[in-house]
């Protein structure tokens, strides 16, 4: 059973005509709402042209990112099944729960547009509050996908994982999970960082978006922590066995210290040393070193 598509994807699948056109139009709704209210009704809470453009960009990231993450979830199902030794049908299926993005939109609206209505009551701010609730559904759908991925990676880490042999895969078979997590982080970063930079003139917007981003990254690594601990335990076990082989191969050499013994043990020692090197190269996180470096670079830039 495949994972049901996210809310925005369901809507787009039912619309006639070119998909790209509908994606562009939906992403642009938040821009049109702000600009029309500013030009024809003198919106008192107009955030500026740059921020409105970035709001459309964030929605575009949400539309593309939600689809990308949904497809990734389907791609990693065979890997999940192998790691769990059981069907993974329950994991990540909440990604397709339509009420999730709708409820998240309520929370986001309460933070921004409803608060603005309380500060400047009137038909314009009321219309903005209602219109932006639906306009920001793409961005909130992407954020909902991220939340589901975090929650279920945490649940996965609480279960005992059946790792692949390290000689076949130094990621122990969890690289697909790292790919999923890194893609989710990429979508979050691509959507929130430019929006936060564009909203730097409004302290409330900038701080709120920065908090959401930092918390999002933090909870992702917390969700992966138990998987990391299982990988570290497996690496420690395998590395201990490999070092025992090296010690066993070296022992006759150090017992006699002769060239003849060294020649006799050379092949065994070389093989044991190779096993130790491979064991030492086992990953401790689902990400490989390149991905970790890129994530660190993004966080440092922020």
The 8 nearest C-alpha neighbors of each residue, nearest first, counted from 0:
[[1, 88, 2, 3, 87, 73, 89, 86],
 [2, 0, 3, 73, 88, 92, 76, 4],
 [1, 3, 92, 4, 73, 0, 95, 91],
 [4, 2, 95, 1, 92, 5, 94, 96],
 [3, 5, 95, 8, 9, 2, 69, 6],
 [6, 4, 95, 8, 7, 94, 9, 3],
 [5, 7, 97, 9, 8, 95, 10, 4],
 [8, 6, 10, 9, 5, 11, 137, 62],
 [7, 9, 11, 5, 10, 6, 4, 12],
 [10, 8, 12, 6, 7, 11, 4, 5],
 [9, 11, 7, 8, 13, 12, 6, 14],
 [12, 10, 8, 14, 13, 9, 7, 18],
 [13, 11, 9, 10, 14, 8, 18, 15],
 [14, 12, 11, 10, 15, 9, 8, 16],
 [13, 15, 11, 12, 10, 16, 18, 21],
 [16, 14, 13, 17, 18, 12, 11, 21],
 [15, 17, 18, 14, 20, 21, 19, 13],
 [18, 16, 19, 20, 21, 15, 14, 22],
 [17, 19, 21, 20, 22, 16, 11, 14],
 [20, 18, 22, 21, 17, 23, 24, 16],
 [19, 21, 23, 22, 18, 17, 24, 16],
 [22, 20, 24, 18, 23, 19, 25, 17],
 [23, 21, 19, 25, 20, 24, 26, 18],
 [22, 24, 26, 20, 21, 25, 27, 19],
 [25, 23, 21, 27, 26, 22, 20, 28],
 [26, 24, 22, 28, 27, 23, 21, 134],
 [25, 27, 58, 55, 59, 23, 24, 28],
 [26, 28, 55, 24, 30, 25, 29, 23],
 [29, 27, 31, 25, 30, 134, 26, 32],
 [28, 30, 134, 32, 31, 27, 55, 131],
 [31, 29, 51, 27, 28, 33, 32, 55],
 [32, 30, 28, 34, 33, 29, 35, 27],
 [33, 31, 29, 35, 30, 34, 28, 36],
 [32, 34, 36, 30, 31, 35, 37, 29],
 [33, 35, 37, 31, 36, 32, 38, 30],
 [36, 34, 38, 37, 32, 33, 31, 39],
 [37, 35, 40, 33, 42, 34, 39, 38],
 [36, 38, 42, 41, 34, 35, 40, 39],
 [39, 37, 35, 36, 41, 40, 34, 42],
 [38, 40, 36, 37, 35, 41, 42, 34],
 [41, 39, 36, 42, 37, 38, 123, 35],
 [42, 40, 37, 38, 39, 43, 36, 45],
 [41, 43, 37, 36, 45, 44, 40, 123],
 [44, 42, 45, 41, 119, 37, 124, 123],
 [43, 45, 42, 46, 115, 124, 119, 37],
 [44, 46, 42, 47, 43, 37, 33, 36],
 [47, 45, 44, 50, 51, 48, 198, 201],
 [46, 48, 50, 49, 45, 51, 198, 52],
 [47, 49, 51, 50, 52, 46, 34, 45],
 [50, 48, 52, 51, 47, 197, 53, 46],
 [49, 51, 53, 197, 52, 48, 47, 198],
 [50, 52, 54, 30, 48, 53, 49, 47],
 [53, 51, 49, 55, 50, 54, 30, 48],
 [52, 54, 56, 50, 55, 51, 194, 57],
 [55, 53, 51, 57, 56, 52, 50, 58],
 [56, 54, 26, 27, 58, 52, 53, 57],
 [55, 57, 53, 59, 54, 58, 60, 52],
 [58, 56, 190, 60, 54, 59, 55, 138],
 [59, 57, 138, 61, 26, 137, 55, 60],
 [58, 60, 56, 26, 62, 61, 57, 63],
 [61, 59, 57, 63, 58, 64, 62, 190],
 [62, 60, 138, 141, 58, 137, 64, 59],
 [61, 63, 59, 137, 60, 65, 64, 58],
 [62, 64, 60, 66, 61, 65, 67, 59],
 [63, 65, 67, 61, 66, 60, 62, 186],
 [66, 64, 141, 68, 67, 62, 63, 61],
 [65, 67, 69, 64, 63, 68, 70, 62],
 [68, 66, 64, 70, 65, 69, 71, 63],
 [67, 69, 71, 65, 70, 66, 64, 72],
 [70, 68, 66, 72, 71, 67, 65, 4],
 [71, 69, 73, 67, 72, 68, 66, 74],
 [72, 70, 68, 74, 73, 69, 67, 75],
 [73, 71, 69, 70, 74, 75, 68, 76],
 [72, 74, 70, 71, 76, 75, 1, 2],
 [73, 75, 71, 72, 76, 70, 77, 78],
 [74, 76, 78, 72, 73, 77, 175, 79],
 [75, 77, 79, 78, 73, 74, 80, 72],
 [78, 76, 80, 79, 75, 81, 74, 73],
 [79, 77, 81, 75, 76, 80, 82, 175],
 [80, 78, 76, 82, 81, 77, 83, 75],
 [79, 81, 77, 83, 78, 86, 82, 85],
 [82, 80, 78, 84, 79, 83, 77, 161],
 [83, 81, 161, 79, 160, 80, 84, 162],
 [82, 84, 85, 80, 81, 160, 79, 161],
 [85, 83, 81, 80, 82, 161, 86, 79],
 [84, 86, 83, 80, 87, 81, 82, 79],
 [87, 85, 80, 88, 84, 83, 79, 89],
 [88, 86, 89, 90, 80, 79, 85, 76],
 [87, 89, 86, 90, 0, 92, 1, 2],
 [90, 88, 87, 92, 91, 86, 93, 2],
 [89, 91, 92, 87, 88, 151, 93, 155],
 [92, 90, 93, 94, 151, 147, 148, 89],
 [91, 93, 94, 2, 90, 89, 95, 3],
 [94, 92, 96, 95, 91, 147, 90, 99],
 [95, 93, 92, 144, 96, 91, 5, 147],
 [94, 96, 5, 3, 4, 93, 97, 92],
 [97, 95, 93, 98, 94, 99, 5, 6],
 [98, 96, 6, 99, 95, 100, 5, 101],
 [97, 99, 101, 96, 100, 102, 6, 103],
 [100, 98, 102, 101, 97, 96, 103, 143],
 [101, 99, 140, 103, 139, 102, 143, 98],
 [102, 100, 98, 104, 103, 99, 105, 97],
 [103, 101, 105, 104, 99, 100, 98, 106],
 [102, 104, 100, 106, 105, 101, 99, 107],
 [103, 105, 107, 101, 102, 106, 108, 132],
 [106, 104, 102, 108, 103, 107, 109, 101],
 [107, 105, 103, 109, 104, 108, 110, 102],
 [106, 108, 104, 110, 109, 105, 103, 111],
 [109, 107, 105, 112, 111, 110, 106, 113],
 [108, 110, 113, 106, 107, 111, 114, 105],
 [111, 109, 107, 108, 114, 106, 112, 113],
 [110, 112, 108, 114, 109, 113, 115, 107],
 [111, 113, 128, 115, 108, 114, 116, 109],
 [114, 112, 109, 116, 115, 128, 108, 111],
 [115, 113, 117, 116, 112, 111, 109, 110],
 [114, 116, 112, 118, 113, 117, 119, 111],
 [117, 115, 120, 113, 119, 124, 114, 118],
 [116, 118, 114, 115, 120, 119, 113, 112],
 [117, 119, 115, 116, 120, 114, 113, 124],
 [118, 120, 116, 117, 115, 121, 124, 43],
 [121, 119, 116, 117, 118, 124, 122, 125],
 [122, 120, 123, 124, 125, 119, 116, 126],
 [121, 123, 125, 124, 126, 120, 127, 116],
 [124, 122, 126, 125, 121, 127, 42, 40],
 [123, 125, 127, 116, 126, 122, 121, 128],
 [126, 124, 122, 128, 123, 127, 116, 121],
 [125, 127, 123, 129, 124, 128, 130, 122],
 [126, 128, 124, 130, 125, 129, 131, 123],
 [129, 127, 112, 125, 126, 131, 130, 113],
 [130, 128, 126, 132, 127, 131, 125, 133],
 [131, 129, 127, 132, 133, 128, 126, 134],
 [130, 132, 134, 133, 128, 129, 127, 135],
 [131, 133, 129, 130, 134, 135, 104, 108],
 [134, 132, 131, 136, 135, 130, 129, 104],
 [133, 135, 131, 29, 28, 136, 132, 130],
 [134, 136, 138, 137, 133, 131, 132, 139],
 [135, 137, 139, 133, 138, 134, 140, 104],
 [138, 136, 61, 58, 140, 62, 139, 135],
 [139, 137, 61, 58, 141, 140, 135, 136],
 [138, 140, 142, 136, 141, 137, 100, 143],
 [141, 139, 100, 143, 137, 142, 138, 136],
 [140, 142, 61, 65, 144, 138, 139, 143],
 [141, 143, 139, 145, 140, 144, 146, 138],
 [144, 142, 140, 146, 145, 141, 100, 139],
 [145, 143, 141, 147, 142, 94, 146, 140],
 [144, 146, 142, 148, 143, 147, 183, 149],
 [145, 147, 143, 149, 144, 148, 150, 142],
 [148, 146, 150, 144, 149, 145, 94, 151],
 [147, 149, 145, 151, 146, 150, 152, 144],
 [150, 148, 146, 152, 147, 219, 151, 222],
 [151, 149, 147, 153, 148, 152, 146, 154],
 [152, 150, 154, 153, 148, 149, 155, 91],
 [151, 153, 155, 149, 154, 150, 222, 148],
 [152, 154, 222, 151, 156, 150, 155, 223],
 [155, 153, 151, 157, 152, 156, 150, 158],
 [156, 154, 152, 157, 153, 158, 151, 226],
 [155, 157, 226, 225, 153, 158, 154, 152],
 [158, 156, 154, 155, 225, 153, 159, 226],
 [157, 159, 156, 155, 160, 154, 83, 226],
 [160, 158, 157, 161, 83, 156, 229, 155],
 [159, 161, 82, 83, 162, 158, 229, 156],
 [162, 160, 82, 83, 159, 163, 84, 81],
 [163, 161, 171, 172, 160, 82, 164, 173],
 [162, 164, 171, 172, 165, 168, 161, 167],
 [165, 163, 166, 167, 171, 168, 162, 169],
 [164, 166, 169, 168, 167, 171, 163, 281],
 [167, 165, 164, 168, 169, 277, 278, 274],
 [168, 166, 165, 164, 169, 163, 171, 172],
 [169, 167, 165, 171, 170, 166, 172, 164],
 [168, 170, 281, 165, 171, 282, 280, 166],
 [169, 171, 282, 168, 172, 174, 173, 281],
 [172, 170, 163, 162, 168, 169, 165, 173],
 [171, 173, 163, 170, 174, 162, 168, 78],
 [174, 172, 176, 175, 285, 171, 170, 177],
 [173, 175, 177, 285, 176, 170, 172, 178],
 [176, 174, 178, 177, 173, 75, 179, 78],
 [177, 175, 179, 174, 178, 173, 285, 180],
 [176, 178, 285, 286, 174, 180, 175, 179],
 [177, 179, 175, 181, 176, 180, 182, 174],
 [180, 178, 176, 182, 177, 181, 175, 183],
 [179, 181, 177, 183, 182, 178, 176, 184],
 [182, 180, 184, 178, 183, 179, 177, 185],
 [183, 181, 185, 179, 184, 180, 178, 186],
 [182, 184, 180, 186, 185, 181, 145, 179],
 [185, 183, 181, 187, 182, 186, 188, 180],
 [184, 186, 182, 188, 183, 187, 189, 181],
 [187, 185, 189, 183, 188, 184, 64, 190],
 [188, 186, 184, 190, 185, 189, 191, 183],
 [189, 187, 185, 191, 190, 186, 192, 184],
 [190, 188, 186, 187, 185, 191, 192, 193],
 [189, 191, 57, 187, 188, 60, 192, 186],
 [190, 192, 194, 188, 193, 195, 189, 187],
 [191, 193, 195, 194, 188, 190, 189, 196],
 [194, 192, 196, 195, 191, 197, 190, 53],
 [195, 193, 197, 191, 192, 53, 196, 198],
 [194, 196, 198, 205, 192, 197, 193, 208],
 [195, 197, 193, 199, 198, 194, 192, 205],
 [196, 198, 50, 194, 195, 199, 49, 193],
 [199, 197, 195, 205, 196, 200, 201, 204],
 [198, 200, 205, 196, 201, 197, 195, 202],
 [201, 199, 198, 202, 205, 197, 204, 46],
 [200, 202, 199, 204, 203, 198, 205, 46],
 [201, 203, 205, 204, 206, 200, 199, 198],
 [204, 202, 206, 201, 205, 207, 208, 198],
 [205, 203, 207, 201, 202, 206, 198, 208],
 [204, 206, 199, 195, 202, 198, 208, 207],
 [207, 205, 209, 203, 208, 204, 202, 210],
 [208, 206, 210, 204, 209, 205, 203, 211],
 [209, 207, 211, 205, 210, 206, 195, 204],
 [208, 210, 206, 212, 211, 207, 205, 213],
 [211, 209, 207, 213, 212, 208, 214, 206],
 [212, 210, 208, 214, 209, 213, 215, 207],
 [211, 213, 215, 209, 210, 214, 208, 216],
 [214, 212, 210, 216, 215, 211, 209, 217],
 [213, 215, 217, 211, 212, 216, 210, 218],
 [214, 216, 212, 213, 218, 217, 211, 219],
 [215, 217, 219, 213, 214, 218, 212, 220],
 [216, 218, 214, 219, 220, 215, 213, 221],
 [219, 217, 221, 215, 220, 216, 222, 214],
 [220, 218, 222, 216, 221, 217, 149, 215],
 [219, 221, 223, 222, 217, 218, 224, 216],
 [220, 222, 218, 224, 223, 219, 217, 153],
 [221, 223, 153, 219, 220, 224, 152, 149],
 [222, 224, 220, 226, 221, 225, 227, 153],
 [223, 225, 227, 221, 226, 222, 220, 228],
 [226, 224, 156, 228, 227, 223, 229, 157],
 [225, 227, 156, 229, 223, 228, 224, 230],
 [226, 228, 224, 284, 230, 225, 229, 283],
 [229, 227, 225, 231, 226, 230, 232, 224],
 [230, 228, 232, 226, 231, 227, 233, 225],
 [231, 229, 227, 233, 283, 228, 232, 234],
 [230, 232, 228, 234, 283, 229, 233, 227],
 [233, 231, 235, 229, 234, 230, 228, 236],
 [234, 232, 236, 230, 235, 231, 237, 229],
 [233, 235, 231, 237, 236, 232, 238, 230],
 [234, 236, 232, 238, 233, 237, 239, 231],
 [237, 235, 233, 239, 234, 238, 232, 240],
 [238, 236, 240, 234, 239, 235, 233, 241],
 [237, 239, 241, 235, 278, 240, 236, 234],
 [240, 238, 242, 236, 237, 241, 235, 243],
 [239, 241, 243, 237, 238, 242, 244, 236],
 [242, 240, 275, 238, 244, 243, 239, 274],
 [243, 241, 245, 239, 244, 240, 238, 246],
 [242, 244, 246, 240, 241, 245, 247, 239],
 [245, 243, 247, 241, 242, 246, 271, 248],
 [246, 244, 242, 271, 248, 247, 243, 272],
 [245, 247, 243, 249, 244, 248, 250, 242],
 [248, 246, 244, 250, 245, 249, 243, 251],
 [247, 249, 245, 268, 246, 250, 244, 267],
 [250, 248, 246, 252, 247, 251, 245, 253],
 [249, 251, 247, 253, 252, 248, 246, 254],
 [252, 250, 254, 253, 249, 255, 248, 260],
 [253, 251, 249, 256, 254, 250, 255, 260],
 [252, 254, 256, 250, 251, 255, 249, 257],
 [253, 255, 251, 252, 250, 256, 249, 257],
 [256, 254, 257, 253, 252, 251, 260, 250],
 [257, 255, 253, 252, 254, 258, 260, 261],
 [258, 256, 259, 260, 255, 261, 252, 253],
 [259, 257, 261, 260, 262, 256, 263, 252],
 [258, 260, 262, 257, 261, 263, 264, 256],
 [261, 259, 263, 257, 262, 258, 252, 264],
 [260, 262, 258, 264, 259, 263, 265, 252],
 [263, 261, 259, 265, 260, 264, 258, 266],
 [262, 264, 260, 261, 265, 259, 266, 267],
 [263, 265, 261, 267, 262, 266, 268, 260],
 [266, 264, 268, 262, 267, 261, 263, 269],
 [267, 265, 269, 268, 264, 270, 263, 262],
 [268, 266, 270, 264, 269, 265, 271, 248],
 [267, 269, 271, 265, 248, 266, 270, 264],
 [270, 268, 272, 266, 267, 271, 265, 273],
 [269, 271, 273, 267, 272, 268, 266, 274],
 [272, 270, 268, 245, 274, 273, 269, 244],
 [271, 273, 275, 269, 270, 274, 268, 245],
 [274, 272, 276, 270, 275, 271, 269, 277],
 [275, 273, 271, 277, 272, 276, 241, 278],
 [274, 276, 241, 278, 272, 273, 277, 279],
 [277, 275, 273, 279, 278, 274, 272, 280],
 [278, 276, 280, 274, 279, 275, 273, 281],
 [277, 279, 275, 238, 280, 276, 281, 274],
 [278, 280, 276, 277, 281, 275, 238, 234],
 [281, 279, 277, 278, 282, 276, 169, 275],
 [280, 282, 169, 278, 279, 170, 234, 283],
 [283, 281, 170, 284, 169, 280, 287, 285],
 [282, 284, 231, 230, 227, 281, 285, 234],
 [285, 283, 227, 286, 282, 230, 287, 226],
 [284, 286, 177, 174, 173, 176, 170, 287],
 [287, 285, 177, 284, 290, 291, 174, 288],
 [286, 288, 289, 290, 291, 285, 282, 284],
 [287, 289, 291, 290, 292, 286, 282, 293],
 [290, 288, 292, 291, 287, 293, 286, 294],
 [289, 291, 293, 292, 288, 287, 286, 294],
 [292, 290, 288, 294, 293, 289, 295, 286],
 [291, 293, 295, 289, 290, 294, 288, 296],
 [294, 292, 296, 290, 295, 291, 297, 289],
 [295, 293, 291, 297, 296, 292, 290, 298],
 [294, 296, 292, 298, 293, 297, 299, 291],
 [297, 295, 293, 299, 294, 298, 300, 292],
 [298, 296, 294, 300, 299, 295, 293, 301],
 [299, 297, 301, 295, 300, 296, 294, 213],
 [298, 300, 296, 301, 297, 295, 294, 293],
 [299, 301, 297, 298, 296, 295, 294, 192],
 [300, 298, 299, 297, 192, 296, 209, 213]]
